[in-house]
């Protein structure tokens, strides 16, 4: 009997892993997901795999793995994705960027992922490697919409895109940003994930603009619990996200790193609660390859219960290991 139960569990895990994100979201009506980035050292890899294991308890809809500028982490991204496929019950979604890579290179990557069993891709234009201004050697495929079309040509892939509540940092206006956002979605995107934001009004305003131009795919809110204010300030300078000045002041005058983390976790908790109260049901957490802050936000905001996938036994286990 035990053997049969074990076999049934493995079959359920396989069925869960090999699913398109668009179908998962449609079936569940909500979504919880986590982002990780490829590690650069053995110690960082150990930390990453520990975080993945600890966050697996929450039974997320999917997890994503980022891709370095100009494909700089291509091999490591694939290795992390393969680890998730082989060692967990999770549905992985690799990021893929098109800038600096030829169409043949992109097709080879997509074919390789399909052979690995991957059914989901986050299609991004990406940034050129440091010291370069862009790429002229990528057969014209240097916009996210081009990569979406290319991924869709493979048929079996569910494709996501990034969207920007405050507008893309390179967009001259919110109207221009929405024009290109709609292009990406009309190219065949199934869902979108927002860049991190720290004032929910930006998200609500974005959703209003999207509604006006006829965008109706699921838009997943990207949440970044802040535990290091200096690091997040650098991120925001690069991507154009706005940090509330009152939050910066509180963190910069905090008495210890622990107090900074507590302020950040409380802020993210209130942010998630407000989003939920306004009808948001799709949440994507930028983990920075650590489980502690995200776990606390999920417990404090009760999202793990509200999203309805985590068992009471698993919740108890996650509290004990935090």
C-alpha positions in Angstrom: 0.0 0.0 0.0 2.8 2.4 0.9 4.4 1.7 -2.5 1.2 2.6 -4.3 0.8 5.8 -2.3 4.3 6.8 -3.0 3.8 6.1 -6.7 0.6 8.2 -6.7 2.5 11.1 -5.1 5.1 10.9 -7.7 2.5 10.9 -10.5 0.9 14.0 -9.0 4.2 15.7 -8.8 4.9 14.9 -12.5 1.5 16.1 -13.5 2.0 19.3 -11.6 5.5 19.9 -13.0 4.5 19.5 -16.7 1.9 22.2 -16.9 1.6 25.5 -18.7 1.4 28.5 -16.5 -1.6 29.8 -18.4 -3.5 26.6 -17.5 -2.4 26.6 -13.9 -3.6 30.2 -13.4 -6.9 29.4 -15.2 -7.5 26.3 -13.1 -6.6 27.9 -9.8 -7.9 31.4 -10.3 -4.9 32.7 -8.3 -1.2 32.4 -8.4 1.8 32.5 -6.0 5.3 32.3 -7.6 8.9 33.0 -6.7 11.9 34.3 -8.7 15.5 33.1 -8.3 18.7 34.1 -10.0 21.7 31.9 -11.0 24.4 31.6 -8.3 28.0 32.6 -9.0 29.7 30.5 -6.3 29.3 27.1 -4.6 28.2 28.7 -1.4 25.6 30.8 -3.2 24.3 27.7 -5.0 23.9 25.9 -1.7 21.9 28.9 -0.4 19.8 29.0 -3.5 18.9 25.3 -3.4 18.0 25.6 0.3 15.7 28.5 -0.4 14.0 26.6 -3.2 13.5 23.6 -0.9 12.0 25.8 1.9 9.7 27.8 -0.4 8.5 24.6 -2.1 6.3 24.0 0.9 4.0 26.8 -0.3 3.3 24.9 -3.5 3.7 27.8 -5.8 2.1 27.9 -9.2 5.6 28.2 -10.7 9.1 29.5 -10.0 11.3 31.6 -12.4 15.0 31.7 -13.0 16.6 34.8 -14.4 19.0 35.1 -17.3 22.1 37.4 -17.3 22.7 40.4 -19.6 23.3 39.2 -23.1 22.9 35.6 -22.1 25.8 35.8 -19.6 24.3 33.2 -17.3 22.9 30.9 -19.9 24.5 27.6 -18.7 23.9 28.4 -15.0 20.3 29.3 -15.7 19.8 26.0 -17.5 21.5 24.0 -14.7 19.3 25.6 -12.0 16.2 24.9 -14.1 17.3 21.3 -14.6 17.8 20.9 -10.9 14.3 22.2 -10.2 12.9 19.8 -12.8 14.7 16.8 -11.4 14.8 17.4 -7.6 11.5 19.2 -6.9 7.8 19.2 -7.7 7.9 22.7 -8.9 7.1 24.1 -12.4 10.1 26.1 -13.5 10.1 29.0 -16.0 13.4 30.2 -17.3 13.8 33.8 -18.4 15.1 34.3 -21.9 16.5 37.5 -23.4 16.9 38.2 -27.1 19.4 41.1 -27.2 22.9 40.0 -28.3 21.7 36.6 -29.6 20.9 35.4 -33.1 17.6 33.8 -34.1 19.4 30.5 -34.5 20.9 30.8 -31.0 17.5 31.5 -29.6 15.8 28.6 -31.4 18.5 26.3 -30.2 17.9 27.4 -26.6 14.1 27.0 -27.0 14.5 23.5 -28.5 16.9 22.5 -25.7 14.4 23.7 -23.1 11.6 21.8 -24.8 13.7 18.6 -24.8 14.2 19.1 -21.0 10.4 19.2 -20.6 10.1 23.0 -20.0 6.7 24.3 -21.1 7.0 28.0 -20.0 9.3 30.9 -20.9 9.5 34.5 -19.8 10.3 36.4 -22.9 12.4 39.6 -22.4 14.4 42.0 -24.5 17.1 42.1 -21.9 20.1 44.3 -21.4 23.3 44.2 -23.3 26.4 43.1 -21.4 28.3 45.9 -19.6 30.5 47.9 -21.9 28.3 47.3 -25.0 25.6 49.5 -26.3 23.4 46.8 -27.8 23.5 44.2 -30.5 23.4 44.4 -34.3 24.0 40.7 -34.7 20.7 39.2 -33.6 18.8 39.1 -36.9 16.4 41.9 -35.7 15.2 39.9 -32.8 15.9 42.5 -30.2 12.4 43.3 -28.9 10.4 41.2 -26.5 7.6 41.0 -29.0 9.9 39.4 -31.5 10.9 36.8 -28.9 7.3 36.1 -27.9 6.5 35.4 -31.6 9.5 33.1 -31.9 8.6 31.2 -28.7 5.0 30.9 -29.8 6.2 29.4 -33.1 7.3 26.4 -31.1 3.6 25.7 -30.3 4.0 24.0 -26.9 5.3 26.9 -24.9 3.3 29.1 -22.6 4.9 32.6 -22.8 5.0 35.4 -20.3 6.3 38.9 -20.5 7.4 41.7 -18.2 5.3 44.9 -17.7 6.1 48.1 -15.9 3.6 49.8 -13.5 5.6 53.0 -13.6 6.5 52.7 -17.3 9.7 51.2 -18.7 12.8 53.2 -17.8 13.5 53.9 -21.5 9.9 54.8 -22.4 9.4 58.6 -22.9 5.8 58.4 -21.6 3.3 56.0 -20.1 1.4 56.1 -23.3 4.4 54.9 -25.3 5.1 52.2 -22.7 1.5 50.9 -23.0 1.8 50.9 -26.8 4.8 48.5 -26.6 3.2 46.5 -23.8 0.2 45.8 -26.0 2.5 44.8 -28.8 4.1 42.2 -26.7 0.8 40.8 -25.6 -0.7 40.8 -29.0 2.3 38.9 -30.2 1.0 36.0 -28.1 1.9 36.4 -24.4 -0.3 34.4 -22.1 0.4 36.3 -18.9 2.6 39.2 -17.6 4.7 39.8 -14.4 5.2 43.3 -13.2 8.5 44.9 -12.3 8.8 45.5 -8.5 6.8 48.4 -7.2 6.4 49.9 -3.7 3.3 52.1 -4.1 0.2 50.1 -5.1 -1.2 53.1 -6.8 1.2 52.5 -9.6 -0.1 49.0 -10.1 -3.8 50.1 -9.9 -3.2 52.9 -12.4 -1.3 50.4 -14.7 -4.3 48.0 -14.6 -6.6 50.9 -15.5 -4.5 51.8 -18.5 -4.3 48.1 -19.6 -8.0 47.8 -19.4 -8.5 50.9 -21.6 -6.3 49.5 -24.4 -7.9 46.0 -24.2 -5.3 44.0 -22.3 -7.0 41.1 -20.5 -4.4 38.5 -19.8 -3.5 37.8 -16.1 -1.1 40.4 -14.7 1.0 39.1 -11.8 2.1 41.7 -9.2 5.8 41.6 -8.5 6.7 42.0 -4.8 10.1 42.7 -3.4 10.5 42.5 0.4 13.3 44.9 1.3 15.9 43.6 3.7 18.8 45.7 2.4 17.9 49.3 1.6 21.2 50.2 -0.2 20.9 47.2 -2.5 17.3 48.0 -3.4 18.1 51.7 -4.0 20.7 50.6 -6.6 18.1 48.3 -8.2 15.6 51.1 -8.4 18.1 53.5 -9.9 18.6 51.0 -12.7 15.0 50.0 -13.4 13.2 53.2 -12.5 11.0 51.9 -9.6 10.1 54.5 -7.0 10.9 54.0 -3.4 8.7 56.0 -1.0 10.8 58.6 0.7 9.2 57.9 4.1 10.3 54.2 3.8 13.9 55.2 2.9 14.1 57.5 5.9 12.8 54.8 8.3 15.3 52.3 7.0 18.3 54.6 6.9 17.7 55.6 10.5 17.1 52.0 11.7 19.3 50.9 14.5 20.4 47.6 13.0 20.2 45.4 9.9 17.6 43.3 11.7 15.4 46.4 12.2 15.8 47.3 8.5 14.6 43.8 7.6 11.6 44.0 10.0 10.5 47.4 8.5 10.8 45.9 5.0 8.9 42.8 5.9 6.1 44.8 7.6 5.9 47.1 4.5 5.6 44.2 2.1 3.0 42.5 4.3 0.8 45.7 4.2 1.4 46.0 0.5 0.1 42.4 -0.1 -2.8 42.9 2.2 -3.9 46.0 0.3 -3.5 44.3 -3.1 -5.6 41.4 -1.9 -8.3 43.7 -0.6 -8.4 45.3 -4.0 -9.0 42.0 -5.7 -5.5 41.1 -6.8 -5.0 37.3 -6.8 -1.6 36.9 -8.6 1.6 37.4 -6.6 5.2 37.0 -7.7 8.0 37.4 -5.1 11.5 38.5 -5.9 13.3 36.3 -3.4 17.0 37.3 -3.9 17.6 33.6 -3.4 16.5 33.7 0.3 13.4 32.2 1.9 13.2 34.0 5.2 11.7 37.4 4.3 9.2 35.9 1.8 8.1 33.3 4.2 7.4 35.9 6.9 5.4 38.1 4.5 3.3 35.1 3.4 2.6 34.2 7.1 1.9 37.7 8.2 -0.4 38.5 5.3 -2.0 35.1 5.4 -1.5 34.8 1.7 -0.5 31.2 2.1 -4.0 30.4 3.4 -5.8 32.8 1.1 -4.2 31.3 -2.0 -5.4 27.9 -0.8 -2.6 25.6 -1.8 -0.6 25.0 1.4 -1.6 22.4 3.9 -1.7 23.1 7.6 1.1 20.6 8.1 3.2 22.4 5.6 2.5 25.7 7.1 3.6 24.4 10.5 6.8 23.1 8.9 7.5 26.4 7.2 7.1 28.3 10.5 9.5 25.9 12.3 12.3 26.3 9.7 12.0 30.1 9.4 
